[in-house]
Amino acid sequence: MLLSQRIRARSSRIGAVCVAMLVFTGLLVATPGTAEATPNWRYTMVAFSNTSARHMDVYQSADASRFRPLRFGAYRPPSGVVRDPSIFHGADGWYYVTYTTGQNTIGFARSRDRVNWAFMHNYPVPLCCAFLPGTGDGKGVFGSSSGPLSFGSAGSSDGPSLSPFTTKAWAPEFFVEGGRVNIILSMSTGGGFVPYVMTALEPGLRLWSPPVPILGLGADHIDTTVVKAGSTYHAFTKNERKKVIEHAVATSLTGPYRFVPMRSFGRFVEGMALVKLPNGNWRMYVDAYKQRRYFYSDSSDGLSSWSSAKELPGLSGSVRHFGVIREPA
């Protein structure tokens, strides 16, 4: 009996040691894999196309360059167009887009799944632009930009508009910071576009603060988008006279901004959208609308310098001025 007990005890100890070794080996195998695991990301793009501005298409990508269709015609507003859409994912779980309606309003829609979208409302943008330099359209009182009476509702071409009535509200762009939802948009009373900021006053995005002009950018700037890196706000905007992209920086969202050197992507470019990549670099998308081609460029030094532009594979020549966000897959 004693011998058999000793054999059974020894077998138990050997079994326990084997189990422990297997567990330890499993940890050795599993630990590197766990440590090296990285989160998966997805990029959602909302865009209108060269063929139609009356519906919005939705695309998805895992690498921010190769996008595949999620749904064509995912959203159609009840009237008007859906140009220049911008998207963000709210803390309430809804995805929201805002877009150019083609009038003096901006549109809003929302979705739970990025595929099925529902119209929310059109927001009539309040008065803007009166007495700001460079906002006139040159028509004057009697439809002339010359003579002593050339100070009509729109002023002179390089002078101030004398009218406060917004005629165009274009290219609205979400900028969300600390839970506060802002929209950057380009507004005009008939002459040059002026970049403005409005802030949501309630979660339903129906009430907004009065538009505040972004200081330092000036008139004749459109398609302005802002991102924040560290404590610096970076505005990328299209100079409407030169048809080029410019870069300005500030310590506040509303400025004052100062212009800094910017890599040239040629003329007749607009519709900038920026997204931060998982490695900390920034990616900018640029609509070369005259060529009907879309490009992207990366910055690895905090938005100061940019790589040579590469054509967006698959979608170049189809998509127009789009919005894009990154989030965990």
Secondary structure, 3 states (H helix, E strand, C coil): CHHHHHHHHHHHHHHHHHHHHHHHHHHHHHHHHHHHCCCCEEEEEEEEECCCCCCEEEEEECCCCCEEEEEEEEECCCCCCCEEEEEEECCCCCEEEEEECCCCEEEEEEECCCCCEEEEEEEECCCCCECCCCCCCCCCCCCCCCCCCCCCCCCCCCCCECCCCCCEEEEEEEEEECCEEEEEEEEECCCCCEEEEEEECCCCCCCECCCEECCCCCCCEEEEEEEEECCEEEEEEEECCCCEEEEEEECCCCCCCEEECCCCCCCCCEEEEEEECCCCCEEEEEEECCCCEEEEEEECCCCCCCCCCEECCCCCCCEEEEEEEEEEC
